[in-house]
Amino acid sequence: MKKNNLGMDKGFHSQHFKYFVMMKFLILFIFCSVVQLQATVRAQTVTIKQKNMPFVKFLTELKNQTGYHILCKSDVIKEVKNLNVDLSNQPITAALDQLLATRNLQYTIDQKSIVIQRRKATLPPDRRASMQADVDQQQHFSGRITDVAGEVLSGVSVVVKGKSAGGIATDDEGRFSILAHSGDVVVIFFIGYKKQEIVLGNQQVLEIQLQQEEKLMDEVVVVGYGVQKKINMTGAVATLSGKELESRPITNVGRGLQGQLPGLTIRSQNTSPGNAAPEMRIRGVGTWGDANPLVVIDGIPGGNLHILNPDDIENVSVLKDAASSSIYGVRGANGVILITTKKGKTGTTSLSFNSYYGLQTPTALPHFLGSVDYMLLQNEANRNANQGPTYSEQDIETARNGSDLNYFANTDWIDEVYKKNAAQQNYNLSLQGGTDKSNYYASYGYLGEGGLVVGDNFKAGRHNARMRFNTELIDRIKIDANLGYIDRGYYGSASGTSALSGATSIRPLVPVKFSNGSWGYHGGQSNPVAVATDGGTNRFTSQEITANIAATLSLMKGFDLRGQYGLIKYNSKRNTLLKTINYFSPDDNKLIYQTNNPNSIKMDHYSGTYQTFVGTANYITSIQDKHNITGLLGFSVEETVGNDFWASRQNLPVQELESLAVGTDNQLNSSSSNQNALMSFFGRINYDYNSKYLLEGNFRRDGSSRFHKDVRWNWFGSFSAGWVLSEEQFFENMKGFWDLAKIRFSYGTQGNDKVGRDFPYMATLASVQMTSNNPIGDEGQVGFRQTFIPNQFITWESAEKTNIGVDLAFLKNRLSLTGEYFINNTNAIILNPPLPDVIGVGTAYPAQNSGSVQNKGWELVMGWRDQIGDVKYAANFNLSDVKNKITKLENFANNLGDQVRLEGYPLDAFYGFVADRIAQESDFNIVDGKYVPKFPFQKGDLVAPGDLIYKPADADATEITVLKDRVILGSEIPRYTYGFRGDLDYKGFDFSFFLQGVGKADGYLGGAARHPFINNSAMPQDVHLDRWTPENTDASYPRLVYMRTHNTRLSSKWIEDAAYLRLKNIQIGYTFPKAMMERIRVSKLRIYFSADNLLTKTNFYKGYDPEIPAGNTGGYYPQVKTYVVGLNFNLK
Amino acid sequence: MLLQNYKTRTLKMMLLVVGLAALSSCTKFLDRYPQDEIVDETYWKTQEQLEMAVTAIYSRVKAKNIVDMENLAENTMWPTTTEYKDIGSGVFPVTQPTVDAEWRNMYRDIRECNVFLEKYKNAEETTPGANEQLAAEVRVIRALGYSFLTSFYGDIPLSLVSLNPGDPELYDGRTAQAEVVDFLLEELDEAAAVLPKAIPTAKNLGRISKGTALALKARIALAYGRYEIAEKAAKDVMDLGVYRLYTTGSPKTAYQELFTRNGKVAMGKNQETLFARLHKMDIIMHNLSREIQVPDQFARFVPTKSLVDSYLASDGLPIDKSPLYKDDTYEDVFKNRDPRMTQTILVPGDKWGGRYDGRPIASNPDPTIFQVPKFSQDGRGSVTTTGYYYKKYVELSAVPNYNRDDNDIHHIRYAEVLLTYAEARMEQDKLTQADLDISINLLRDRVGMKRMELSFLAQHGMDIRTEIRRERRVELVLEGQRYFDVRRWKEGNRLAADIEGVKASWFPQLASAAYRKNKDGFLVVQWNRAFENPKNYLWPVPQTQWERNPNLGQNPGW
């Protein structure tokens, strides 16, 4: 640098502009549009965070934030390596000191500008001499610095303690070399990492690993329409990094989230391949209507998180309270799940390949009795029902001696229908990188799931491709384009899960195949192996595109405009080919039965388009360095349109072609459509004083096409506040032991517009297909009828949420604690009050907004993270509880089934009798040869010894009635859901486990899953051998009575304990040493073993998984354990 | 500065434009209409629209379910299902789902009729009078629904307009049965006045006509002791001159064939059926034939000893009086009987769809022929609990396949009208031989049964009432009428009797102690039945209905 240039430092004026350019100075500036602000914002703080940030970019950002012009020679800029910058609210001088010190640069600040230049050697002459002497005794120490994962760190400062000069930074390969005395202390520091001090000894080549700094509250959290620093948050948000989903054999993101996020309860419902979308509830069940949370993927609401590739996920935020989610207005009442996908990082291009392969096995399967036991019990059940026997003694003997394996076989159908295991495989390839202004991320993933059912019909495959591109135009427009493509399919049996229920309901007497090779068939007994193998297929394929593009325009400092267009489009197809199965008699080879005759093909096409435009304006400012204000105003429109149609034909001359064209008879078709639209205005304002006192307000005004004009628009809003105690003076002394204390409070309102129909306020007529009409004139006829009674006052359900939270950190931030307490009241819930049926709507009772539900609960998260020597470990525990209660039902008569809605009790609580014990002979008088109970019983029941005695509500009652004597027996809503995660790392080995469970829940199995002989498809299981008989009076199961319900109706006897503890995942991995891998130019290679659902501890009814939906009768694809081996492979 | 001002202005303009555009398009953007359903206000404008609404209403009329209701009484025994059987056997709780479902579904159907009747008037007609005619059809269907309701539950809410939530009428008490009956009779009269006399054909085939309305009126009047009205209504049908009993020219098959594919209304030969739920191959089918002779499990409708015994011997005498009747063997039972018996109940030697019968396979060369009843549930053939099988209503070609039966389900036949006429005359003490000759004896002539002669009855000490009731039982068996008849005749104790079957001594395999027998050695299939008077003459008001509207009250004994 020439001296005369320095002279310009002091007097930078606009007339000098050209001159400086000519002097090869690169001048960076950005318009500061609001002139009057310049005075106040000067000398403010800066917040810049980015790894591997080009120096020029850093300077630009500095300029943007401070308003200073910055002058720096271009050759100086070129010399400086990319920086890792982590500045939050740092005064500008401190920021510059920190970043420039080790780079041999110095700076000067003038009124309006900062000049950066090379540091001049200014040591006084005497010092120089002594230094020279020092140097003589000094040795060269060199080494390499990496992070925990073995990634090299460049630009790390290495300074000899006590020496003001001579610090250097590591090069591109993380290497450094320094002159020092043995015994000197070298201080190594790097932003975002823990400072390390090393005493130099004899070893002259050092391998140093830096550990990332745990700045707990510096984390940035994705919130609605933006991001926010965790320390400044006043709402209740749970977050998860995509890392927590890594290397787990999860087929669906939802299931991967189970147990990980307090307040988000996940229950596996349908678990068959490709279909395994679990039920997700945030902070309990807020409505008996649609209680699904809103899912927002990359800013676009309404996506399907279950079909995302878990590997594409950068992070997940669950917005639980009103403060965080009321900005989603009419759709936030059930909470919001925000998913952000990965984007490219500036710097080197990297390629990563992750893959696993493994096997699934069922967690639990029921066990049924063999033929002889079945026949004996069937006859016993008939006799107990005053009915003649089903099997003669000779029949039973035939089964016993196995002399007629066609009609008296002994088949274990569970064994025949389920395979021992099924394969699961996954491949993911991603490429990412970027330059100063643009970066990209591209990925492809494939997931293949085999099925556990014979016949190879149950399986699924999914291809996910994703491309994200970010760039910056003319320094003030940022473009973020995101394109996702999913091609998925699952295959099932044409008869759905009938093979599964068939396995639990077919008599053991039926052989899989007759002796003549035909599939075995007995009357009314659908052969599940035949159905699964030859009964036809149900192939679902779907192509889904999610695209969004956002442009952010920086209009002026702190003021951005952002527009985002989002599109979700799906095209799905389902081909259902019902094949005829012919069953031939083993006696005369005659055709004795056909299923699906004639054969048929049905093709369903489903398509839908969702479009949205979101426009937002953001403003950030800071007054006097202390008053930080952020404002957001937004507008959005959304539209969903769906169009489905189907066509079918019968009589295909060949059964192998899935084509309508092959069908010859009975051509039918129909279509259906739906649409709805939403328009919204919303805004948010945040204020914080020195990150100490926090305030936030949100509002939203929504209009929904689902409601009548008069009730279409409504306001929603929230208010929240926080106080970071640990920022106060009085807290200073406790730092180190107690590092963080923060309390927050929020209150607000939200809505739920998913009220079931698109047009609940409009009277409509729907068509009645000719397959149910009288064929007047001997021709199929289509009819029209009103199917429901509209209500033009129907509007959204509205939720009112209050939250109090505490965040604490102790012991140098190693221990963190978060606690929440909340009360959510959902009001105006759509109620279809069961009216007297004289109204004549079948069971489709007219809707009205009248119910209320309350969810009250708490959440606790505890984290610990530390390192002892080479052993790094971490543990994370979360526990939450929610108490659900119906608070208002408008006194409408209740629908008193097995699961009821009663004020003061949880939603869909189990409702039934209290079973006292099993009646013995002594509990009866015998009158005219008939048993007359001495205890109260329900009129019309055929009560005899061995039946259940129910307790009447009134001890003196002479009769049990459904009206008076049923009580709430429990609830299936899980209580005390918890997760516990442990991680351990030691020299390349990593081990983690994840336990998940439910502390309290009730369940029950319906129908044939639990009770034999209640119909002709209810088979006895081994536990039923212990039924009451005159000889076995101390039985666990009452006497068997064919087709009678008086023992099997819901009572306390049949409520099962559905609590469980699961080893949800366990993982052991090994990462090959860096040095070894570098020889083959691989930046990372890890191999691992991972298992999901390995162990389950539960007292639930044997043979079924505790997560089985309440009342399930057996047609349930089993929950699976999955074991895989996999590898992660990175190239840079 | 200039630049800045410009920018601010632009920004302001942009915001303004976006804001205005957004606000002005608000309402339009959110105005959406259903794409796959018709908005009610735009419907009810044309005759064609009315016709399609009526089509949907026709689909609400009971179909095969009317035959299932036969299990309410003692003619048949469905061993493997419970609800109707339990109601019939008197052992069922007030919470029984069927008791509630019949109420709920029937009122659902009635609402649909009420909606139609409120809306049809202003539609444009392409055929003059068509709208009123459609309305009359709907009124008959509504009356049919109400006739079931009042028969099951006695007094019932009588709702003639479509009710909405909040209407106080929802919580009204019940209308007395007599009043309901008055209304129905009047309603059917009015409908009959509008409906055409001729049996509907061509594109109207299957529609309700004048005869249907009058026959239903006759049935209802008879059920509630309005004999004079019943007689007149029945006679009115007879006098229409458009109906005649179905015949094939051979008395041996005439009766049976009526209940097969040949007897379908659409086949053009049937002028006996006044109203049926029509079916059509591949479009709308049921499973009745298969259920009756299901070839691999328990047959669902099996005749009971009580039914078998009720057929007269061919000499016109009951079996306990006739010298022609013997019961030494199973085959004996079928000999020398009212020919309708062997056209209703499967006779050894008959073709059947039940596959392997009770004989060992080795001695059964042709499983298409029935010889011996099967009691063992070995999966090879149709099993009977009583030892008997039906053949009425069986279309043999429909037995092998599930739900491939396209037989019509007959609701009202001319035969019933004739029986009603005879019974109504008899109950008024007006019955003459001439009456019998234009009613019951037409039925007997069709099958070649000895005619009913008043003098013969007197001569053999046979009670005319018993005989007319017997005639009705054997003629209408398996058509869902029996339970209604038993109750209106106050013969409830019949329902309390054990359900019995064949004599155990006819078949060696029944010797086992596992099979219960009565003192005469007949198989007891179901025991511990009950019938309380008056309780079981009516169903209870369903528990749920009673909970929702306590004003309904409850029936005696429940």
Interface residues (C-beta under 8 A of the other chain):
Chain A: F31 S33 V34 V35 N379 N386 Q387 G388 P389 T390 Y391 S392 E393 Q394 D395 T398 D404 Y407 F408 L509 V510 Y521 H522 G523 G524 Q525 L555 M556 S585 D587 D588 K590 L591 I592 Y593 Q594 T595 N597 P598 G615 A617 F635 V637 E639 N643 Q650 D665 N666 S671 S672 S673 N674 Q675 N676 A677 L678 M679 F681 G703 S704 S705 K709 R712 D758 F759 M762 A763 T764 L765 A766 S767 V768 M770 T771 S772 N773 N774 P775 I776 G777 D778 E779 G780 Q781 V782 G783 F784 R785 Q786 I789 N791 P833 P834 L835 P836 D837 V838 I839 G840 V841 G842 T843 Y845 P846 Q848 A893 N894 N895 L896 K930 Q938 K939 G940 D941 L942 V962 L963 N1016 M1043 R1044 H1046
Chain B: M1 L3 Q4 K7 L11 L15 V18 G19 A22 C26 T27 F29 L30 D31 R32 Y33 P34 Q35 D36 E37 I38 V39 D40 E41 Y43 Q49 M52 A53 V54 T55 A56 I57 Y58 S59 V61 P79 T80 T81 T82 V91 F92 P93 V94 T95 Q96 W103 R104 N105 Y107 R108 D109 I110 R111 E112 N114 V115 P157 S159 S162 L163 N164 P165 E169 L170 Y171 D172 A202 K203 N204 L205 G206 R207 A266 R277 L278 H279 K280 D282 I283 I284 V294 P295 D296 Q297 F298 R355 Y356 I361 P367 F375 S376 Q377 D378 G379 R380 T385 P400 N401 Y402 R404 Q509 S512 A514 Y515 R516 L523 V524 V525 Q526 W527 N528 Q543 T544 Q545 E547 R548 N549 L552
